[in-house]
Amino acid sequence: MSDEIKLVMAYIRPDKLSDVKQGLAEVGAPSLTVTNVSGRGSQPAKTGQWRGEEYSVDLHQKVKIECVVADIPADEVAEAICAAAKTDEKGDGKVFVLPVDEAYQIRTGKTGPEAV
């Protein structure tokens, strides 16, 4: 087991969530937290009309995935997310890998990599 704890955080299209969950399970990282978020990046704004008024949508719906790993290489987790979420279109998302200083498991009192 590695002494390093990493947080792999990704922003993806909502329709790719099931593919990403399957990809993470295949690399042995089934634990994750999912949050519905909205944001904007390189994906262009969409315009439309509603009741005769034109509107612009520049905040797109995304899913934020957080996966903390200690015994699985973070680069394998990041690559699994990228492979599963890729559509080759703008707005596919981003993956970030961050160091985690410490982890605590509330129920057992374990700390460090054992808590993950």
C-alpha positions in Angstrom: 0.0 0.0 0.0 1.3 3.5 -0.9 1.8 6.2 1.7 0.3 8.8 -0.6 -3.3 9.7 -0.6 -4.7 11.5 -3.7 -8.0 13.1 -4.6 -9.0 12.6 -8.2 -11.7 15.2 -9.1 -13.4 15.3 -12.4 -16.1 17.4 -14.1 -17.9 15.4 -16.8 -21.1 15.3 -18.9 -24.0 13.9 -16.9 -24.8 11.3 -19.6 -21.3 9.8 -19.2 -21.7 9.0 -15.5 -22.6 5.4 -15.8 -19.6 4.8 -18.2 -17.3 6.5 -15.7 -18.6 4.4 -12.8 -18.0 1.2 -14.8 -14.5 2.4 -15.8 -13.7 3.1 -12.1 -14.9 -0.3 -11.0 -12.7 -1.9 -13.6 -9.6 -0.3 -12.2 -10.6 -1.2 -8.6 -11.8 2.3 -7.5 -15.5 1.8 -6.9 -15.8 4.4 -4.1 -16.8 7.9 -5.3 -18.8 11.0 -4.5 -21.0 12.5 -7.2 -22.4 16.1 -7.2 -24.5 17.8 -9.8 -22.9 21.1 -10.7 -23.0 23.8 -13.4 -20.2 25.8 -14.9 -18.6 27.0 -18.1 -15.4 26.5 -19.9 -14.6 26.1 -23.6 -18.1 24.8 -24.4 -20.0 27.6 -26.2 -23.1 29.2 -24.9 -26.4 28.0 -26.3 -29.1 30.5 -27.3 -32.8 29.8 -27.6 -36.3 31.4 -27.4 -38.9 31.0 -24.8 -42.3 32.8 -25.0 -40.9 35.1 -27.6 -37.8 36.1 -25.5 -34.3 35.1 -26.5 -32.1 33.7 -23.8 -28.6 32.4 -23.5 -27.4 29.4 -21.4 -23.7 29.8 -20.6 -23.6 27.6 -17.5 -23.8 23.9 -18.6 -24.9 21.0 -16.4 -22.0 18.8 -15.3 -21.3 16.1 -12.8 -18.5 16.4 -10.3 -16.9 13.1 -9.3 -14.5 12.9 -6.4 -12.5 9.7 -5.7 -9.9 9.4 -2.9 -7.3 6.7 -3.5 -4.4 5.4 -1.6 -3.8 1.8 -2.8 -4.6 2.5 -6.5 -2.4 4.8 -8.6 -4.2 8.1 -9.1 -3.0 8.2 -12.7 -4.8 4.9 -13.5 -8.0 6.4 -12.0 -7.6 9.6 -14.0 -7.0 7.7 -17.2 -10.1 5.5 -16.6 -12.2 8.6 -16.1 -10.8 10.2 -19.3 -11.4 7.1 -21.4 -14.9 6.6 -20.2 -16.0 10.3 -20.4 -14.5 11.1 -23.8 -16.8 12.1 -26.7 -14.2 14.2 -28.7 -16.5 17.2 -28.4 -16.1 20.5 -26.5 -17.5 20.2 -23.0 -16.2 16.7 -22.2 -14.8 18.0 -19.0 -11.6 18.0 -17.0 -9.8 15.7 -14.4 -7.6 17.0 -11.6 -5.4 15.1 -9.2 -4.7 16.7 -5.8 -2.6 15.6 -2.9 -4.4 14.8 0.4 -2.5 15.7 3.6 -4.4 13.4 5.9 -7.5 11.2 6.1 -9.6 10.2 9.1 -12.2 7.4 9.2 -14.8 8.5 11.7 -16.2 5.1 12.7 -13.0 3.3 13.3 -10.6 6.1 14.1 -8.1 4.9 11.4 -5.9 7.6 9.9 -3.8 8.0 6.8 -4.0 5.5 3.9 -5.8 2.9 6.2 -8.7 5.3 6.5 -9.2 5.4 2.7 
